[in-house]
C-alpha cells in the first residue's frame, strides 16, 4: 500500500528577480508503507527539495501542465493549511537532519520530549516516552546531558530518538550520517534499519553516502530535478513481509 | 525553568536589557510615589476645605492682615454657623530654601469652630490649647515636635522667644504635623511685628488676623455665603472647597502629566531594548527555530515561547525596578522624616501597576520578533548558519 504518492512534483526557487532555479522539474514518486528508501544524487539534483516536499516543509508549485499531486497516507497534502501540515509533521513524521540539530539549551531527554509535546502528548507522558526512546537508541544514561556534552554520534542518536518518540509512520532523514565517521555512521544505519524492521516504519533518507544507499531497500537516483533511476537493492529484498 | 535557561544563555545581553527596564520602572515607581504623596496632600486639602470657607484679605492672598472685627461682621450673616479667626505665619522668618515644606505657627482661638471642624487632632503628650491659655505656650504637631526633640513640659524657641510646650499631637500625615499652635493674642503680636512697617503702623496687635475660617450652617449654599461675605467685608477674598479643587487640580494635573511623560519615555526606551534583545535572540536561534518548526512546533507555540521569554525579562526588570524604587522611597522618607520632608508614598496599587506594566511591556515588545520568528521558512532556517 502506498504511503506517499507524488505526481508531477515541481519546485522553482526564485533567487532574485531575474534568476530562479528549477529544483524539481516534475517528479513522480510512490513510496510504500514500510519501505526504506534512499534518495541519492549529486548536489543540486533536487533530492533535498524532494524531501522537503514529502516532509510537508514546502509545498510543490502549482505549475502548468498536468496538476501536481501529493497524497500522504490518503490525505491530499495540496489542500492543507500551514497549521494542518505542522500537525501532520508533529504526529505522523519524524525528522533527522544533519548534526547540530538539537536545541542546545535542552537536555537530551528534553529535546526528545519536545517532539512528543508538539504531537500533543501530555508533559508527563512525553517525559516517559522520551526516556524509552533514548533507551531504544542506547542513550538512557545520557538523558540529562546537554547536546554540547555529547559526541557527534550521540547527538545524532538523540535526534533519532526524537524522530521516533511519537512512533511516526514516516521518518525523513537529510544526510543522517553526514557528519559522522564511518564507524558511527554504521552504528546509526544499523539502528535505522532495526526500527524499520521491528516497527515497520517507513524511512526516506537523502544522502550521497553509498553505504546508506546499500543499507536501504530501494534507491531513487536524481539528477537535475528529475528521477533518473529507481532501483531495488538486491541484498535486502527479503525484508518486506 | 526552560525559559530561565534560555535567558541565562545570553547573560550579559539579558542583564543589560533587564537593567534598561529596571531604570524605567525605577523612575516610574519613584515618580508615581511622589505623585501619590502630592495627590494625598491635595486630597487632604480638599477634605480640609470641604466644610468651610476661608476668608482672607483680597489684595494679596493671605499675606496682608485682616481686621478681627470682620469676624463679628461675618458671624452676623445668615447661614454662618461658626467663625474662627486665625493667624498663620512661618515658624522661621527666613526659612531655608529646599524641598521641605516650611514649618508654620498658627494662632488660634480654641473652640471657636464650635465643633464644626471635622479634622480630629489627637494628643500624643500633654494637652490641647484652651481659652485660658495665654502668653508663650504652644502645642506642637508631630513633625515639629520630633524635629525639636521635645514633649509636653519642654520648651522651644519661636522667633527668638521661648515657648512652653503644653502638648504634642499624634501624626496626621498632613499640615497639622508641621504646625505649632499658639493662642491668637500671642500670634497677633508676632504677626504685627512681621508686617511691613508701613502697614503695621496704623494697626494694633489686637485687631489683626491673617484669615477667618467660616463654617456655614448645614445645608447652606456655600457660594451664596461666600458672596455675602465678600459683599459685607471690604477687600475680602473667599476660598471654598470647589475653588480650591479648581486651582490646585490644574497644578497637580500638570505634575501628573510630567510624571507620566518621564515614565513613558523611560519605558519606551526599555521596550525598544527588549525588542532589540529578542530580535537578536531570534536571529541567533534561527536554526533552532527551524528545527522546532520542522519537528512540528506550531507558529503559535514558537510565538508563545518567545513572548513568554520577553515577558520574563519585563517581569524581572519590573521586580528589580520596584525593589530599587522602594528602597529609594523608604530611605528618602526615613532621611527626610526628621525635617518633615516626607516626599514619597508608595502605594500597593503603584507597586502592582509597575510590575504588571513592565511585564506587559515585555510581552508587547516580544511580539514583533516572535512573529518574525514564527514566519521563518523552516527549511531556510535549518540551513541558516
Contacts between the chains, C-beta under 8 A, distances in Angstrom:
chain1	res1	chain2	res2	distance
A	52	B	379	5.2
A	55	B	294	7.5
A	57	B	294	6.1
A	57	B	378	5.2
A	57	B	379	5.1
A	58	B	377	7.8
A	58	B	379	6.0
A	82	B	299	7.0
A	83	B	298	6.4
A	83	B	299	7.7
A	86	B	293	7.3
A	86	B	296	5.9
A	86	B	297	7.4
A	86	B	298	4.9
A	86	B	299	7.4
A	87	B	296	7.1
A	87	B	298	7.5
A	89	B	294	6.8
A	89	B	295	6.8
A	89	B	296	4.4
A	90	B	295	7.0
A	90	B	296	2.4
A	90	B	297	7.6
A	90	B	298	7.8
A	91	B	296	7.1
A	93	B	296	7.6
A	94	B	295	7.7
A	95	B	294	5.3
A	95	B	295	5.5
A	97	B	291	7.2
A	97	B	294	7.5
A	97	B	382	6.3
A	100	B	287	7.4
A	101	B	291	5.4
A	101	B	382	7.6
A	102	B	291	7.6
A	103	B	288	5.4
A	103	B	291	6.8
A	103	B	292	7.2
A	104	B	9	7.7
A	104	B	288	7.2
A	105	B	2	7.2
A	105	B	5	4.9
A	105	B	6	5.5
A	105	B	9	5.6
A	106	B	2	6.9
A	106	B	5	8.0
A	110	B	2	7.3
A	114	B	292	7.4
A	114	B	295	7.5
A	114	B	297	7.7
A	115	B	295	4.9
A	115	B	296	6.6
A	118	B	292	7.8
A	118	B	295	6.3
A	118	B	296	3.9
A	118	B	297	5.2
A	118	B	298	7.5
A	118	B	301	7.3
A	119	B	296	6.2
A	162	B	295	6.8
A	163	B	295	7.8
